[in-house]
Amino acid sequence: MKEDTAKSEQVLQDKTVFGFWVYLMTDCVLFATLFATYAVLRNNTYGGPSGQVIFSLPFVLLETLILLTSSFSIGLAWLAAQKNNKQLVLKLMAVTILLGAAFLVLELREFNHLAAEGNSWRRSAFLTSFFTLVGTHGLHITAGLMWMAVMWLRIYKYGLFKSSLRKITMLTLFWHFLDVVWIFIFSIVYLFGVIG
Amino acid sequence: MINNQSSVKPRNYYIGFGLSLLLTLTAYLLVWRHAQSHHAVFTDSSLRIGVIVLALLQLIVQLIFFLHLNFKQNLRWNLTVLSFAAIVVLILVIGSIWIMTNLNYSHAGYGKTHDGHTLTSPSQTNQYIIQDEGVQP
């Protein structure tokens, strides 16, 4: 009987995680449309500033390193969940939440700074596509953070179950995916912007 | 990832993290050096290709070490969906850039031409296309 439940949980896990994987791949297509829009519009500055003027490389590198480290820490949390180590999962998830929040704060500061200088999304087609692409990524990060916070509370209060592992697996996939998308935002938006 | 989780070791994450860090910093330093030297070290287009190659390498690193993709039987469908998404993404991005560059080429006042001219009026565009394609008016 016990073996049966374990097996059916495994089948459920495989199916659910595969379904989530398919969702992530469709999300790839969403980001691809935004990347294509950005690539087409990046030179249409309508007399406004270009990427070369408004992007600050060290600031973006800091954001990138923070997000990469958070992707690393959620991966370790996933491994700890498999070892059924509740305390370690809670610690590593807390680290990930803090790093994710720090990333979000930095991104909002950048947006706020741009808008305050009159370079909001209304300034040019380039800035519209920039805010849409980076903002959509930021919304995903926000959703991921809320998801992670709820999961942290659940594990803190009720502990780790077999089903928790399935949920943590999906959250981990989601967070890794967001870091992969950010690699391309870092390269194509910011590094290309500075190259000219 | 997914089925054979117990086979994933923390080592994978350390390697993935280290390689990602290395690739990010390499791309960053190349571009930083380029900006410092006022675009003298590399040409803009070769550096763009370099940055894209480094980004794709990091994609592969993270797929292997963070998302634990491999070619085992139980992950075949995950790989199938991934390849399909990759094809759609490539068609979308390359297709959009291709079509819009062509439209820019034959319309006035929209951005720069591929050899750096800025066109501001329909007659200028006509002149440019006539010269570029060697057409006798």
Chai-1 contact restraints between the chains, C-beta under 6 A:
chainA,res_idxA,chainB,res_idxB,connection_type,confidence,min_distance_angstrom,max_distance_angstrom,comment,restraint_id
A,D14,B,N3,contact,1.0,0.0,6.0,A-B,restraint_1
A,V17,B,I2,contact,1.0,0.0,6.0,A-B,restraint_2
A,W21,B,N78,contact,1.0,0.0,6.0,A-B,restraint_3
A,V22,B,V81,contact,1.0,0.0,6.0,A-B,restraint_4
A,M25,B,V81,contact,1.0,0.0,6.0,A-B,restraint_5
A,M25,B,A85,contact,1.0,0.0,6.0,A-B,restraint_6
A,C28,B,A85,contact,1.0,0.0,6.0,A-B,restraint_7
A,C28,B,V89,contact,1.0,0.0,6.0,A-B,restraint_8
A,V29,B,V88,contact,1.0,0.0,6.0,A-B,restraint_9
A,A32,B,V89,contact,1.0,0.0,6.0,A-B,restraint_10
A,A32,B,L92,contact,1.0,0.0,6.0,A-B,restraint_11
A,A32,B,V93,contact,1.0,0.0,6.0,A-B,restraint_12
A,F35,B,V93,contact,1.0,0.0,6.0,A-B,restraint_13
A,A36,B,L92,contact,1.0,0.0,6.0,A-B,restraint_14
A,A36,B,V93,contact,1.0,0.0,6.0,A-B,restraint_15
A,A36,B,S96,contact,1.0,0.0,6.0,A-B,restraint_16
A,A39,B,I97,contact,1.0,0.0,6.0,A-B,restraint_17
A,V40,B,S96,contact,1.0,0.0,6.0,A-B,restraint_18
A,V40,B,M100,contact,1.0,0.0,6.0,A-B,restraint_19
A,N43,B,G111,contact,1.0,0.0,6.0,A-B,restraint_20
A,N44,B,G111,contact,1.0,0.0,6.0,A-B,restraint_21
A,L61,B,Y28,contact,1.0,0.0,6.0,A-B,restraint_22
A,T64,B,T24,contact,1.0,0.0,6.0,A-B,restraint_23
A,L68,B,S20,contact,1.0,0.0,6.0,A-B,restraint_24
A,F72,B,F17,contact,1.0,0.0,6.0,A-B,restraint_25
A,G75,B,Y13,contact,1.0,0.0,6.0,A-B,restraint_26
A,G75,B,F66,contact,1.0,0.0,6.0,A-B,restraint_27
A,L76,B,Y13,contact,1.0,0.0,6.0,A-B,restraint_28
A,L79,B,P10,contact,1.0,0.0,6.0,A-B,restraint_29
A,Q82,B,Q5,contact,1.0,0.0,6.0,A-B,restraint_30
A,H176,B,F66,contact,1.0,0.0,6.0,A-B,restraint_31
A,H176,B,L67,contact,1.0,0.0,6.0,A-B,restraint_32
A,V180,B,Q62,contact,1.0,0.0,6.0,A-B,restraint_33
A,I183,B,A55,contact,1.0,0.0,6.0,A-B,restraint_34
A,I183,B,Q58,contact,1.0,0.0,6.0,A-B,restraint_35
A,F184,B,A55,contact,1.0,0.0,6.0,A-B,restraint_36
A,S187,B,V51,contact,1.0,0.0,6.0,A-B,restraint_37
A,S187,B,A55,contact,1.0,0.0,6.0,A-B,restraint_38
A,L191,B,V31,contact,1.0,0.0,6.0,A-B,restraint_39
A,L191,B,V51,contact,1.0,0.0,6.0,A-B,restraint_40
A,V194,B,V31,contact,1.0,0.0,6.0,A-B,restraint_41
A,V194,B,A35,contact,1.0,0.0,6.0,A-B,restraint_42
A,I195,B,D44,contact,1.0,0.0,6.0,A-B,restraint_43
A,I195,B,L47,contact,1.0,0.0,6.0,A-B,restraint_44
A,G196,B,D44,contact,1.0,0.0,6.0,A-B,restraint_45
